[in-house]
């Protein structure tokens, strides 16, 4: 301030105004993680998988009718796999009874930096189909005696494009690294 006053008093003041520097761009906001903690991510993915199992069982119990309902709980690769499976079941006149359960759920990873909402959470879990029977149009079971009743899976989840904060199953594959 003193320098400015001295400059004005001594006549060392510029005749034209000092150009204003161009505005700086606002800092880019950093993405807020989808979940506050690993525990929250695990709980959300577990709930999403429960919704997936319930919808999958429902569609199969109804003989694969209206398979597009699975899109509410799946996306990407898993959506295609499920739709193909339900269509095949409907063509063969198959339907199921009983329900799928799962347990031994463990968080494999939670990616807080996923820029596109894909592969945000991955779980390991054991799926149990021991109470599920699949029968043909004549009511005859098509389940083989060699079908494993419990299978360990690695399941990946994407953020739902429609519901912020919600997860959908994007990939499900048997996990070779563990047993139920």
SULNOR-V632916 format. One record per residue. RES is the residue in one letter. PHI is phi in degrees with one decimal (* if undefined). Layout:
res=RES phi=PHI
res=RES phi=PHI
This chain:
res=X phi=*
res=X phi=-60.4
res=X phi=-62.1
res=X phi=-64.2
res=X phi=-65.4
res=X phi=-62.4
res=X phi=-62.5
res=X phi=-65.5
res=X phi=-71.7
res=X phi=-93.3
res=X phi=83.0
res=X phi=-88.8
res=X phi=-116.6
res=X phi=-69.6
res=X phi=-74.3
res=X phi=-94.5
res=X phi=-67.1
res=X phi=-73.1
res=X phi=-63.1
res=X phi=-80.6
res=X phi=-64.3
res=X phi=-60.5
res=X phi=-64.1
res=X phi=-82.7
res=X phi=-70.6
res=X phi=-63.7
res=X phi=-61.2
res=X phi=-67.8
res=X phi=-67.5
res=X phi=-85.8
res=X phi=-64.5
res=X phi=-82.7
res=X phi=-57.1
res=X phi=-63.2
res=X phi=-127.3
res=X phi=-75.7
res=X phi=-156.3
res=X phi=-60.9
res=X phi=-62.9
res=X phi=-66.9
res=X phi=-63.4
res=X phi=-61.8
res=X phi=-62.6
res=X phi=-66.1
res=X phi=-68.6
res=X phi=-63.6
res=X phi=-64.3
res=X phi=-64.5
res=X phi=-69.5
res=X phi=-62.1
res=X phi=-65.9
res=X phi=-62.7
res=X phi=-62.2
res=X phi=-61.7
res=X phi=-68.8
res=X phi=-61.0
res=X phi=-59.5
res=X phi=-60.5
res=X phi=-63.8
res=X phi=-68.7
res=X phi=-62.1
res=X phi=-94.5
res=X phi=74.4
res=X phi=82.3
res=X phi=-69.4
res=X phi=52.4
res=X phi=-67.7
res=X phi=-61.3
res=X phi=-60.2
res=X phi=-66.8
res=X phi=-64.7
res=X phi=-63.9
res=X phi=-126.2
res=X phi=-131.6
res=X phi=-157.0
res=X phi=51.9
res=X phi=-57.2
res=X phi=-66.9
res=X phi=-60.1
res=X phi=-62.7
res=X phi=-58.9
res=X phi=-64.2
res=X phi=-60.0
res=X phi=-62.0
res=X phi=-65.4
res=X phi=-68.3
res=X phi=-64.0
res=X phi=-63.7
res=X phi=-62.8
res=X phi=-63.9
res=X phi=-62.6
res=X phi=-90.6
res=X phi=71.8
res=X phi=-93.7
res=X phi=-149.7
res=X phi=-114.1
res=X phi=-140.4
res=X phi=85.3
res=X phi=-133.2
res=X phi=-85.8
res=X phi=-124.8
res=X phi=-150.6
res=X phi=-155.9
res=X phi=50.8
res=X phi=-79.5
res=X phi=-138.3
res=X phi=-74.2
res=X phi=-83.3
res=X phi=-161.7
res=X phi=-133.2
res=X phi=-95.5
res=X phi=-78.1
res=X phi=-113.5
res=X phi=-60.6
res=X phi=-73.5
res=X phi=-111.3
res=X phi=75.8
res=X phi=-101.6
res=X phi=50.7
res=X phi=-71.3
res=X phi=-132.3
res=X phi=-134.7
res=X phi=-123.9
res=X phi=-107.2
res=X phi=-156.5
res=X phi=-108.0
res=X phi=-102.3
res=X phi=-118.2
res=X phi=-113.8
res=X phi=-63.0
res=X phi=-96.2
res=X phi=-98.5
res=X phi=-119.5
res=X phi=-119.5
res=X phi=-123.2
res=X phi=-86.7
res=X phi=-62.1
res=X phi=-92.0
res=X phi=81.6
res=X phi=-92.9
res=X phi=-64.5
res=X phi=-108.3
res=X phi=-76.0
res=X phi=-80.9
res=X phi=-70.3
res=X phi=-95.6
res=X phi=-64.6
res=X phi=-72.2
res=X phi=-79.2
res=X phi=-128.9
res=X phi=-134.3
res=X phi=-87.2
res=X phi=-123.9
res=X phi=-104.5
res=X phi=-122.2
res=X phi=-108.8
res=X phi=-127.1
res=X phi=-109.9
res=X phi=-69.8
res=X phi=-65.4
res=X phi=-70.5
res=X phi=-97.3
res=X phi=-118.6
res=X phi=-58.5
res=X phi=90.5
res=X phi=-89.1
res=X phi=-113.9
res=X phi=-131.1
res=X phi=-69.3
res=X phi=-109.7
res=X phi=-159.8
res=X phi=-140.8
res=X phi=-142.7
res=X phi=-56.7
res=X phi=-100.1
res=X phi=-76.9
res=X phi=-87.0
res=X phi=-163.6
res=X phi=-126.8
res=X phi=-86.9
